Amino acid sequence: MFSTNVKVYFYDADPAGIIFYASVFKYVHAAYEDFLRSLSPQRNFFFDREYILPIMHAEADYVRPILVGDELKVEVSVSLLKSSSFELTYRFYRADQFTAMAKTVHVCVLKEKFEKIEMPKDFYDQLKLHLS
């Protein structure tokens, strides 16, 4: 399992100081980018590949309020792995307190034609190491 940290800033909150529900997806995407970098630090998954990994579904559940100033640990795991798509699960913690969970589903697409393709074996194998 991969983990990273994020800090909640005021600009992501509502007037009550609680994170605005959609803001969690900014943190999801930051964790996603950190996760990809951990798989291949020398490559840029957004520009150096002949394939791209667009999100085709996203969802989130909120268990406890996330507040301005909170420092959150985000655990990222692969919850589903298929030949051309995968699902990531993100679990948010404030200290040891579970606060939220999100999921994203990604599909592997050939960049130049925007057609679904099977994931390259090396990338698939890297994801498999994080399968929960």
N, CA, C and O atoms as a GROMACS GRO file, in nm:
protein
  528
    1MET      N    1   0.084  -0.117   0.000
    1MET     CA    2   0.000   0.000   0.000
    1MET      C    3   0.089   0.125   0.000
    1MET      O    4   0.191   0.130   0.069
    2PHE      N    5   0.048   0.222  -0.077
    2PHE     CA    6   0.119   0.349  -0.086
    2PHE      C    7   0.049   0.451   0.003
    2PHE      O    8  -0.073   0.448   0.016
    3SER      N    9   0.126   0.540   0.065
    3SER     CA   10   0.062   0.649   0.140
    3SER      C   11   0.136   0.780   0.116
    3SER      O   12   0.256   0.782   0.088
    4THR      N   13   0.062   0.888   0.128
    4THR     CA   14   0.115   1.023   0.112
    4THR      C   15   0.040   1.114   0.210
    4THR      O   16  -0.058   1.071   0.271
    5ASN      N   17   0.085   1.236   0.223
    5ASN     CA   18   0.022   1.330   0.316
    5ASN      C   19  -0.027   1.454   0.243
    5ASN      O   20   0.035   1.498   0.146
    6VAL      N   21  -0.138   1.509   0.290
    6VAL     CA   22  -0.193   1.634   0.237
    6VAL      C   23  -0.236   1.721   0.355
    6VAL      O   24  -0.267   1.670   0.462
    7LYS      N   25  -0.237   1.851   0.333
    7LYS     CA   26  -0.282   1.945   0.435
    7LYS      C   27  -0.404   2.019   0.382
    7LYS      O   28  -0.408   2.058   0.265
    8VAL      N   29  -0.503   2.038   0.467
    8VAL     CA   30  -0.627   2.105   0.428
    8VAL      C   31  -0.612   2.256   0.450
    8VAL      O   32  -0.580   2.301   0.560
    9TYR      N   33  -0.634   2.332   0.343
    9TYR     CA   34  -0.623   2.477   0.349
    9TYR      C   35  -0.762   2.541   0.347
    9TYR      O   36  -0.860   2.480   0.304
   10PHE      N   37  -0.768   2.666   0.392
   10PHE     CA   38  -0.894   2.738   0.404
   10PHE      C   39  -0.967   2.747   0.270
   10PHE      O   40  -1.090   2.739   0.266
   11TYR      N   41  -0.894   2.765   0.161
   11TYR     CA   42  -0.959   2.781   0.031
   11TYR      C   43  -1.034   2.655  -0.014
   11TYR      O   44  -1.110   2.660  -0.110
   12ASP      N   45  -1.014   2.543   0.054
   12ASP     CA   46  -1.086   2.420   0.021
   12ASP      C   47  -1.204   2.395   0.114
   12ASP      O   48  -1.268   2.290   0.108
   13ALA      N   49  -1.234   2.493   0.200
   13ALA     CA   50  -1.338   2.472   0.302
   13ALA      C   51  -1.460   2.560   0.277
   13ALA      O   52  -1.456   2.656   0.200
   14ASP      N   53  -1.567   2.524   0.344
   14ASP     CA   54  -1.686   2.608   0.343
   14ASP      C   55  -1.675   2.708   0.459
   14ASP      O   56  -1.578   2.703   0.534
   15PRO      N   57  -1.773   2.800   0.474
   15PRO     CA   58  -1.763   2.900   0.581
   15PRO      C   59  -1.754   2.842   0.722
   15PRO      O   60  -1.710   2.912   0.814
   16ALA      N   61  -1.794   2.717   0.742
   16ALA     CA   62  -1.787   2.655   0.875
   16ALA      C   63  -1.648   2.596   0.903
   16ALA      O   64  -1.622   2.546   1.012
   17GLY      N   65  -1.558   2.605   0.804
   17GLY     CA   66  -1.424   2.550   0.823
   17GLY      C   67  -1.413   2.402   0.796
   17GLY      O   68  -1.312   2.339   0.829
   18ILE      N   69  -1.517   2.346   0.735
   18ILE     CA   70  -1.519   2.203   0.699
   18ILE      C   71  -1.490   2.193   0.549
   18ILE      O   72  -1.539   2.274   0.470
   19ILE      N   73  -1.413   2.095   0.512
   19ILE     CA   74  -1.377   2.079   0.371
   19ILE      C   75  -1.504   2.074   0.284
   19ILE      O   76  -1.598   2.003   0.316
   20PHE      N   77  -1.504   2.151   0.175
   20PHE     CA   78  -1.612   2.147   0.076
   20PHE      C   79  -1.607   2.010   0.010
   20PHE      O   80  -1.499   1.963  -0.027
   21TYR      N   81  -1.722   1.945  -0.006
   21TYR     CA   82  -1.724   1.804  -0.048
   21TYR      C   83  -1.643   1.777  -0.174
   21TYR      O   84  -1.577   1.673  -0.184
   22ALA      N   85  -1.647   1.866  -0.271
   22ALA     CA   86  -1.576   1.842  -0.397
   22ALA      C   87  -1.424   1.856  -0.382
   22ALA      O   88  -1.348   1.803  -0.463
   23SER      N   89  -1.381   1.928  -0.279
   23SER     CA   90  -1.237   1.950  -0.260
   23SER      C   91  -1.161   1.822  -0.233
   23SER      O   92  -1.041   1.813  -0.260
   24VAL      N   93  -1.229   1.722  -0.181
   24VAL     CA   94  -1.159   1.596  -0.153
   24VAL      C   95  -1.099   1.538  -0.282
   24VAL      O   96  -0.998   1.468  -0.276
   25PHE      N   97  -1.160   1.569  -0.396
   25PHE     CA   98  -1.107   1.515  -0.522
   25PHE      C   99  -0.976   1.583  -0.563
   25PHE      O  100  -0.898   1.524  -0.638
   26LYS      N  101  -0.949   1.704  -0.515
   26LYS     CA  102  -0.816   1.763  -0.536
   26LYS      C  103  -0.711   1.681  -0.464
   26LYS      O  104  -0.603   1.656  -0.517
   27TYR      N  105  -0.744   1.639  -0.342
   27TYR     CA  106  -0.651   1.558  -0.263
   27TYR      C  107  -0.640   1.417  -0.320
   27TYR      O  108  -0.532   1.356  -0.317
   28VAL      N  109  -0.749   1.365  -0.373
   28VAL     CA  110  -0.746   1.235  -0.441
   28VAL      C  111  -0.648   1.242  -0.558
   28VAL      O  112  -0.564   1.154  -0.574
   29HIS      N  113  -0.661   1.347  -0.638
   29HIS     CA  114  -0.574   1.355  -0.756
   29HIS      C  115  -0.429   1.377  -0.717
   29HIS      O  116  -0.339   1.325  -0.782
   30ALA      N  117  -0.404   1.454  -0.613
   30ALA     CA  118  -0.266   1.473  -0.565
   30ALA      C  119  -0.208   1.339  -0.520
   30ALA      O  120  -0.093   1.308  -0.550
   31ALA      N  121  -0.288   1.259  -0.448
   31ALA     CA  122  -0.241   1.127  -0.404
   31ALA      C  123  -0.219   1.034  -0.523
   31ALA      O  124  -0.124   0.957  -0.526
   32TYR      N  125  -0.308   1.043  -0.622
   32TYR     CA  126  -0.294   0.964  -0.745
   32TYR      C  127  -0.162   0.997  -0.816
   32TYR      O  128  -0.090   0.907  -0.859
   33GLU      N  129  -0.132   1.126  -0.829
   33GLU     CA  130  -0.007   1.166  -0.894
   33GLU      C  131   0.115   1.118  -0.815
   33GLU      O  132   0.212   1.070  -0.873
   34ASP      N  133   0.109   1.129  -0.683
   34ASP     CA  134   0.220   1.080  -0.599
   34ASP      C  135   0.236   0.929  -0.615
   34ASP      O  136   0.348   0.878  -0.622
   35PHE      N  137   0.123   0.858  -0.622
   35PHE     CA  138   0.126   0.712  -0.640
   35PHE      C  139   0.192   0.677  -0.773
   35PHE      O  140   0.279   0.590  -0.778
   36LEU      N  141   0.152   0.743  -0.881
   36LEU     CA  142   0.212   0.715  -1.012
   36LEU      C  143   0.362   0.743  -1.010
   36LEU      O  144   0.441   0.666  -1.064
   37ARG      N  145   0.402   0.855  -0.948
   37ARG     CA  146   0.545   0.888  -0.940
   37ARG      C  147   0.621   0.780  -0.863
   37ARG      O  148   0.737   0.752  -0.895
   38SER      N  149   0.558   0.721  -0.763
   38SER     CA  150   0.626   0.616  -0.686
   38SER      C  151   0.648   0.491  -0.769
   38SER      O  152   0.742   0.415  -0.744
   39LEU      N  153   0.562   0.468  -0.868
   39LEU     CA  154   0.577   0.351  -0.954
   39LEU      C  155   0.693   0.367  -1.052
   39LEU      O  156   0.761   0.270  -1.084
   40SER      N  157   0.714   0.489  -1.098
   40SER     CA  158   0.817   0.514  -1.198
   40SER      C  159   0.867   0.658  -1.184
   40SER      O  160   0.825   0.745  -1.260
   41PRO      N  161   0.955   0.683  -1.086
   41PRO     CA  162   0.999   0.820  -1.057
   41PRO      C  163   1.064   0.892  -1.176
   41PRO      O  164   1.058   1.015  -1.185
   42GLN      N  165   1.125   0.818  -1.265
   42GLN     CA  166   1.196   0.880  -1.376
   42GLN      C  167   1.105   0.915  -1.493
   42GLN      O  168   1.150   0.980  -1.588
   43ARG      N  169   0.977   0.874  -1.489
   43ARG     CA  170   0.887   0.900  -1.601
   43ARG      C  171   0.775   0.992  -1.559
   43ARG      O  172   0.738   0.999  -1.442
   44ASN      N  173   0.721   1.062  -1.657
   44ASN     CA  174   0.605   1.147  -1.633
   44ASN      C  175   0.484   1.079  -1.697
   44ASN      O  176   0.472   1.075  -1.819
   45PHE      N  177   0.395   1.026  -1.614
   45PHE     CA  178   0.280   0.951  -1.665
   45PHE      C  179   0.185   1.037  -1.746
   45PHE      O  180   0.103   0.984  -1.822
   46PHE      N  181   0.194   1.168  -1.733
   46PHE     CA  182   0.100   1.254  -1.803
   46PHE      C  183   0.153   1.300  -1.938
   46PHE      O  184   0.074   1.343  -2.023
   47PHE      N  185   0.282   1.291  -1.961
   47PHE     CA  186   0.337   1.342  -2.086
   47PHE      C  187   0.432   1.246  -2.157
   47PHE      O  188   0.446   1.256  -2.279
   48ASP      N  189   0.497   1.154  -2.086
   48ASP     CA  190   0.601   1.070  -2.146
   48ASP      C  191   0.552   0.933  -2.192
   48ASP      O  192   0.633   0.846  -2.224
   49ARG      N  193   0.425   0.913  -2.197
   49ARG     CA  194   0.372   0.781  -2.232
   49ARG      C  195   0.292   0.788  -2.362
   49ARG      O  196   0.240   0.893  -2.398
   50GLU      N  197   0.283   0.674  -2.430
   50GLU     CA  198   0.198   0.668  -2.550
   50GLU      C  199   0.055   0.635  -2.513
   50GLU      O  200  -0.034   0.636  -2.598
   51TYR      N  201   0.033   0.606  -2.385
   51TYR     CA  202  -0.103   0.581  -2.336
   51TYR      C  203  -0.134   0.677  -2.222
   51TYR      O  204  -0.045   0.730  -2.156
   52ILE      N  205  -0.264   0.699  -2.201
   52ILE     CA  206  -0.309   0.784  -2.091
   52ILE      C  207  -0.408   0.704  -2.006
   52ILE      O  208  -0.456   0.599  -2.046
   53LEU      N  209  -0.437   0.756  -1.887
   53LEU     CA  210  -0.518   0.683  -1.789
   53LEU      C  211  -0.632   0.770  -1.737
   53LEU      O  212  -0.636   0.802  -1.618
   54PRO      N  213  -0.725   0.810  -1.824
   54PRO     CA  214  -0.832   0.899  -1.778
   54PRO      C  215  -0.923   0.832  -1.674
   54PRO      O  216  -0.940   0.710  -1.671
   55ILE      N  217  -0.980   0.916  -1.589
   55ILE     CA  218  -1.075   0.869  -1.488
   55ILE      C  219  -1.212   0.858  -1.554
   55ILE      O  220  -1.261   0.953  -1.613
   56MET      N  221  -1.272   0.739  -1.541
   56MET     CA  222  -1.405   0.720  -1.599
   56MET      C  223  -1.514   0.714  -1.493
   56MET      O  224  -1.633   0.713  -1.525
   57HIS      N  225  -1.474   0.709  -1.365
   57HIS     CA  226  -1.571   0.710  -1.255
   57HIS      C  227  -1.499   0.757  -1.129
   57HIS      O  228  -1.383   0.723  -1.106
   58ALA      N  229  -1.570   0.836  -1.049
   58ALA     CA  230  -1.515   0.880  -0.920
   58ALA      C  231  -1.630   0.889  -0.819
   58ALA      O  232  -1.741   0.929  -0.853
   59GLU      N  233  -1.600   0.850  -0.696
   59GLU     CA  234  -1.699   0.859  -0.588
   59GLU      C  235  -1.627   0.883  -0.457
   59GLU      O  236  -1.507   0.855  -0.443
   60ALA      N  237  -1.702   0.935  -0.359
   60ALA     CA  238  -1.643   0.959  -0.227
   60ALA      C  239  -1.750   0.942  -0.119
   60ALA      O  240  -1.867   0.970  -0.141
   61ASP      N  241  -1.706   0.895  -0.004
   61ASP     CA  242  -1.789   0.884   0.116
   61ASP      C  243  -1.717   0.958   0.228
   61ASP      O  244  -1.596   0.948   0.244
   62TYR      N  245  -1.795   1.034   0.305
   62TYR     CA  246  -1.740   1.115   0.412
   62TYR      C  247  -1.789   1.060   0.545
   62TYR      O  248  -1.910   1.047   0.567
   63VAL      N  249  -1.696   1.026   0.633
   63VAL     CA  250  -1.728   0.962   0.760
   63VAL      C  251  -1.725   1.062   0.875
   63VAL      O  252  -1.812   1.060   0.962
   64ARG      N  253  -1.625   1.149   0.876
   64ARG     CA  254  -1.609   1.251   0.980
   64ARG      C  255  -1.572   1.382   0.911
   64ARG      O  256  -1.514   1.381   0.802
   65PRO      N  257  -1.604   1.495   0.973
   65PRO     CA  258  -1.566   1.623   0.914
   65PRO      C  259  -1.414   1.634   0.898
   65PRO      O  260  -1.338   1.595   0.987
   66ILE      N  261  -1.372   1.687   0.786
   66ILE     CA  262  -1.232   1.719   0.762
   66ILE      C  263  -1.222   1.871   0.774
   66ILE      O  264  -1.294   1.944   0.706
   67LEU      N  265  -1.133   1.918   0.860
   67LEU     CA  266  -1.130   2.059   0.899
   67LEU      C  267  -1.007   2.131   0.845
   67LEU      O  268  -0.903   2.070   0.818
   68VAL      N  269  -1.020   2.262   0.829
   68VAL     CA  270  -0.907   2.346   0.789
   68VAL      C  271  -0.792   2.322   0.887
   68VAL      O  272  -0.811   2.322   1.008
   69GLY      N  273  -0.674   2.301   0.833
   69GLY     CA  274  -0.556   2.277   0.914
   69GLY      C  275  -0.526   2.130   0.937
   69GLY      O  276  -0.417   2.095   0.981
   70ASP      N  277  -0.623   2.043   0.908
   70ASP     CA  278  -0.598   1.900   0.926
   70ASP      C  279  -0.484   1.856   0.836
   70ASP      O  280  -0.473   1.897   0.721
   71GLU      N  281  -0.400   1.772   0.891
   71GLU     CA  282  -0.297   1.705   0.812
   71GLU      C  283  -0.342   1.561   0.798
   71GLU      O  284  -0.357   1.488   0.897
   72LEU      N  285  -0.364   1.521   0.676
   72LEU     CA  286  -0.423   1.390   0.648
   72LEU      C  287  -0.322   1.296   0.585
   72LEU      O  288  -0.240   1.336   0.503
   73LYS      N  289  -0.330   1.172   0.625
   73LYS     CA  290  -0.257   1.065   0.557
   73LYS      C  291  -0.356   1.004   0.459
   73LYS      O  292  -0.470   0.974   0.494
   74VAL      N  293  -0.312   0.985   0.335
   74VAL     CA  294  -0.395   0.923   0.233
   74VAL      C  295  -0.329   0.792   0.193
   74VAL      O  296  -0.217   0.790   0.143
   75GLU      N  297  -0.400   0.681   0.215
   75GLU     CA  298  -0.352   0.550   0.173
   75GLU      C  299  -0.415   0.516   0.039
   75GLU      O  300  -0.536   0.526   0.022
   76VAL      N  301  -0.332   0.476  -0.056
   76VAL     CA  302  -0.379   0.444  -0.190
   76VAL      C  303  -0.353   0.296  -0.215
   76VAL      O  304  -0.242   0.247  -0.194
   77SER      N  305  -0.457   0.226  -0.260
   77SER     CA  306  -0.440   0.085  -0.296
   77SER      C  307  -0.517   0.057  -0.424
   77SER      O  308  -0.612   0.126  -0.458
   78VAL      N  309  -0.474  -0.046  -0.494
   78VAL     CA  310  -0.544  -0.092  -0.613
   78VAL      C  311  -0.650  -0.190  -0.565
   78VAL      O  312  -0.618  -0.296  -0.510
   79SER      N  313  -0.776  -0.156  -0.586
   79SER     CA  314  -0.885  -0.241  -0.537
   79SER      C  315  -0.943  -0.331  -0.646
   79SER      O  316  -1.012  -0.429  -0.615
   80LEU      N  317  -0.915  -0.301  -0.771
   80LEU     CA  318  -0.962  -0.384  -0.882
   80LEU      C  319  -0.864  -0.366  -0.997
   80LEU      O  320  -0.824  -0.254  -1.029
   81LEU      N  321  -0.825  -0.476  -1.060
   81LEU     CA  322  -0.728  -0.470  -1.169
   81LEU      C  323  -0.775  -0.560  -1.282
   81LEU      O  324  -0.790  -0.681  -1.265
   82LYS      N  325  -0.798  -0.499  -1.398
   82LYS     CA  326  -0.836  -0.572  -1.519
   82LYS      C  327  -0.731  -0.544  -1.626
   82LYS      O  328  -0.638  -0.467  -1.603
   83SER      N  329  -0.747  -0.605  -1.741
   83SER     CA  330  -0.644  -0.591  -1.844
   83SER      C  331  -0.632  -0.449  -1.900
   83SER      O  332  -0.523  -0.409  -1.941
   84SER      N  333  -0.742  -0.373  -1.900
   84SER     CA  334  -0.735  -0.237  -1.955
   84SER      C  335  -0.788  -0.130  -1.859
   84SER      O  336  -0.798  -0.013  -1.896
   85SER      N  337  -0.822  -0.168  -1.737
   85SER     CA  338  -0.870  -0.070  -1.640
   85SER      C  339  -0.833  -0.112  -1.498
   85SER      O  340  -0.798  -0.227  -1.472
   86PHE      N  341  -0.841  -0.014  -1.408
   86PHE     CA  342  -0.812  -0.042  -1.268
   86PHE      C  343  -0.888   0.057  -1.180
   86PHE      O  344  -0.923   0.167  -1.223
   87GLU      N  345  -0.912   0.014  -1.057
   87GLU     CA  346  -0.978   0.098  -0.958
   87GLU      C  347  -0.881   0.124  -0.843
   87GLU      O  348  -0.817   0.032  -0.793
   88LEU      N  349  -0.872   0.249  -0.802
   88LEU     CA  350  -0.792   0.287  -0.686
   88LEU      C  351  -0.884   0.327  -0.572
   88LEU      O  352  -0.986   0.393  -0.594
   89THR      N  353  -0.848   0.287  -0.452
   89THR     CA  354  -0.920   0.327  -0.332
   89THR      C  355  -0.828   0.416  -0.249
   89THR      O  356  -0.711   0.384  -0.228
   90TYR      N  357  -0.883   0.526  -0.203
   90TYR     CA  358  -0.810   0.625  -0.124
   90TYR      C  359  -0.876   0.632   0.013
   90TYR      O  360  -0.996   0.660   0.022
   91ARG      N  361  -0.801   0.607   0.119
   91ARG     CA  362  -0.853   0.617   0.256
   91ARG      C  363  -0.782   0.733   0.324
   91ARG      O  364  -0.659   0.741   0.328
   92PHE      N  365  -0.862   0.823   0.379
   92PHE     CA  366  -0.812   0.944   0.444
   92PHE      C  367  -0.815   0.927   0.595
   92PHE      O  368  -0.915   0.883   0.651
   93TYR      N  369  -0.704   0.963   0.660
   93TYR     CA  370  -0.694   0.953   0.807
   93TYR      C  371  -0.640   1.083   0.864
   93TYR      O  372  -0.546   1.142   0.811
   94ARG      N  373  -0.699   1.127   0.974
   94ARG     CA  374  -0.646   1.235   1.057
   94ARG      C  375  -0.591   1.165   1.180
   94ARG      O  376  -0.668   1.111   1.260
   95ALA      N  377  -0.459   1.165   1.196
   95ALA     CA  378  -0.394   1.079   1.296
   95ALA      C  379  -0.438   0.936   1.264
   95ALA      O  380  -0.415   0.890   1.152
   96ASP      N  381  -0.499   0.865   1.356
   96ASP     CA  382  -0.547   0.730   1.329
   96ASP      C  383  -0.697   0.725   1.305
   96ASP      O  384  -0.756   0.617   1.302
   97GLN      N  385  -0.759   0.841   1.289
   97GLN     CA  386  -0.904   0.848   1.275
   97GLN      C  387  -0.943   0.851   1.127
   97GLN      O  388  -0.905   0.942   1.053
   98PHE      N  389  -1.019   0.750   1.086
   98PHE     CA  390  -1.066   0.740   0.947
   98PHE      C  391  -1.167   0.851   0.921
   98PHE      O  392  -1.264   0.865   0.995
   99THR      N  393  -1.145   0.930   0.815
   99THR     CA  394  -1.234   1.044   0.788
   99THR      C  395  -1.312   1.032   0.657
   99THR      O  396  -1.425   1.079   0.649
  100ALA      N  397  -1.252   0.972   0.555
  100ALA     CA  398  -1.320   0.966   0.425
  100ALA      C  399  -1.257   0.857   0.339
  100ALA      O  400  -1.146   0.811   0.364
  101MET      N  401  -1.334   0.817   0.238
  101MET     CA  402  -1.284   0.721   0.141
  101MET      C  403  -1.331   0.764   0.003
  101MET      O  404  -1.443   0.813  -0.013
  102ALA      N  405  -1.245   0.747  -0.096
  102ALA     CA  406  -1.281   0.777  -0.234
  102ALA      C  407  -1.232   0.664  -0.323
  102ALA      O  408  -1.142   0.588  -0.287
  103LYS      N  409  -1.293   0.656  -0.440
  103LYS     CA  410  -1.251   0.558  -0.541
  103LYS      C  411  -1.248   0.626  -0.676
  103LYS      O  412  -1.330   0.713  -0.706
  104THR      N  413  -1.152   0.586  -0.758
  104THR     CA  414  -1.148   0.629  -0.897
  104THR      C  415  -1.125   0.507  -0.985
  104THR      O  416  -1.051   0.415  -0.949
  105VAL      N  417  -1.190   0.506  -1.099
  105VAL     CA  418  -1.171   0.400  -1.197
  105VAL      C  419  -1.104   0.463  -1.319
  105VAL      O  420  -1.151   0.564  -1.372
  106HIS      N  421  -0.995   0.402  -1.363
  106HIS     CA  422  -0.916   0.453  -1.474
  106HIS      C  423  -0.916   0.350  -1.587
  106HIS      O  424  -0.920   0.229  -1.563
  107VAL      N  425  -0.913   0.400  -1.709
  107VAL     CA  426  -0.904   0.311  -1.824
  107VAL      C  427  -0.778   0.348  -1.902
  107VAL      O  428  -0.741   0.465  -1.910
  108CYS      N  429  -0.714   0.248  -1.958
  108CYS     CA  430  -0.592   0.270  -2.035
  108CYS      C  431  -0.631   0.299  -2.181
  108CYS      O  432  -0.701   0.220  -2.245
  109VAL      N  433  -0.585   0.413  -2.231
  109VAL     CA  434  -0.626   0.460  -2.363
  109VAL      C  435  -0.502   0.498  -2.443
  109VAL      O  436  -0.410   0.561  -2.391
  110LEU      N  437  -0.501   0.459  -2.570
  110LEU     CA  438  -0.394   0.500  -2.660
  110LEU      C  439  -0.406   0.650  -2.683
  110LEU      O  440  -0.510   0.697  -2.729
  111LYS      N  441  -0.302   0.724  -2.653
  111LYS     CA  442  -0.310   0.870  -2.654
  111LYS      C  443  -0.347   0.928  -2.791
  111LYS      O  444  -0.431   1.017  -2.800
  112GLU      N  445  -0.284   0.877  -2.895
  112GLU     CA  446  -0.305   0.940  -3.027
  112GLU      C  447  -0.442   0.910  -3.088
  112GLU      O  448  -0.491   0.991  -3.167
  113LYS      N  449  -0.505   0.798  -3.054
  113LYS     CA  450  -0.635   0.762  -3.113
  113LYS      C  451  -0.749   0.764  -3.012
  113LYS      O  452  -0.865   0.752  -3.049
  114PHE      N  453  -0.716   0.778  -2.885
  114PHE     CA  454  -0.812   0.775  -2.775
  114PHE      C  455  -0.897   0.649  -2.779
  114PHE      O  456  -1.019   0.653  -2.761
  115GLU      N  457  -0.829   0.535  -2.804
  115GLU     CA  458  -0.895   0.404  -2.804
  115GLU      C  459  -0.847   0.324  -2.684
  115GLU      O  460  -0.730   0.331  -2.646
  116LYS      N  461  -0.939   0.249  -2.625
  116LYS     CA  462  -0.904   0.164  -2.512
  116LYS      C  463  -0.806   0.056  -2.556
  116LYS      O  464  -0.823  -0.005  -2.662
  117ILE      N  465  -0.703   0.033  -2.473
  117ILE     CA  466  -0.604  -0.070  -2.501
  117ILE      C  467  -0.574  -0.147  -2.372
  117ILE      O  468  -0.609  -0.103  -2.263
  118GLU      N  469  -0.508  -0.261  -2.387
  118GLU     CA  470  -0.459  -0.332  -2.269
  118GLU      C  471  -0.341  -0.255  -2.211
  118GLU      O  472  -0.263  -0.194  -2.284
  119MET      N  473  -0.331  -0.259  -2.080
  119MET     CA  474  -0.219  -0.193  -2.014
  119MET      C  475  -0.089  -0.262  -2.052
  119MET      O  476  -0.086  -0.385  -2.065
  120PRO      N  477   0.017  -0.186  -2.068
  120PRO     CA  478   0.148  -0.249  -2.087
  120PRO      C  479   0.180  -0.338  -1.967
  120PRO      O  480   0.146  -0.305  -1.854
  121LYS      N  481   0.244  -0.451  -1.994
  121LYS     CA  482   0.269  -0.550  -1.889
  121LYS      C  483   0.346  -0.492  -1.770
  121LYS      O  484   0.314  -0.523  -1.656
  122ASP      N  485   0.447  -0.409  -1.797
  122ASP     CA  486   0.525  -0.354  -1.685
  122ASP      C  487   0.439  -0.268  -1.593
  122ASP      O  488   0.454  -0.274  -1.471
  123PHE      N  489   0.348  -0.189  -1.650
  123PHE     CA  490   0.260  -0.106  -1.568
  123PHE      C  491   0.159  -0.193  -1.493
  123PHE      O  492   0.134  -0.171  -1.374
  124TYR      N  493   0.103  -0.290  -1.561
  124TYR     CA  494   0.008  -0.384  -1.498
  124TYR      C  495   0.075  -0.452  -1.378
  124TYR      O  496   0.017  -0.462  -1.270
  125ASP      N  497   0.198  -0.499  -1.398
  125ASP     CA  498   0.271  -0.568  -1.291
  125ASP      C  499   0.299  -0.476  -1.172
  125ASP      O  500   0.294  -0.519  -1.057
  126GLN      N  501   0.328  -0.349  -1.200
  126GLN     CA  502   0.349  -0.253  -1.091
  126GLN      C  503   0.220  -0.232  -1.011
  126GLN      O  504   0.223  -0.228  -0.888
  127LEU      N  505   0.108  -0.220  -1.082
  127LEU     CA  506  -0.020  -0.204  -1.013
  127LEU      C  507  -0.054  -0.327  -0.930
  127LEU      O  508  -0.108  -0.316  -0.819
  128LYS      N  509  -0.023  -0.443  -0.984
  128LYS     CA  510  -0.055  -0.568  -0.915
  128LYS      C  511   0.012  -0.576  -0.777
  128LYS      O  512  -0.043  -0.637  -0.685
  129LEU      N  513   0.128  -0.515  -0.763
  129LEU     CA  514   0.198  -0.514  -0.634
  129LEU      C  515   0.119  -0.439  -0.526
  129LEU      O  516   0.141  -0.460  -0.407
  130HIS      N  517   0.027  -0.352  -0.568
  130HIS     CA  518  -0.051  -0.270  -0.474
  130HIS      C  519  -0.195  -0.318  -0.462
  130HIS      O  520  -0.279  -0.250  -0.402
  131LEU      N  521  -0.224  -0.434  -0.520
  131LEU     CA  522  -0.360  -0.489  -0.516
  131LEU      C  523  -0.395  -0.530  -0.374
  131LEU      O  524  -0.320  -0.601  -0.307
  132SER      N  525  -0.511  -0.483  -0.328
  132SER     CA  526  -0.552  -0.516  -0.190
  132SER      C  527  -0.660  -0.622  -0.189
  132SER      O  528  -0.706  -0.662  -0.082
   0.00000   0.00000   0.00000
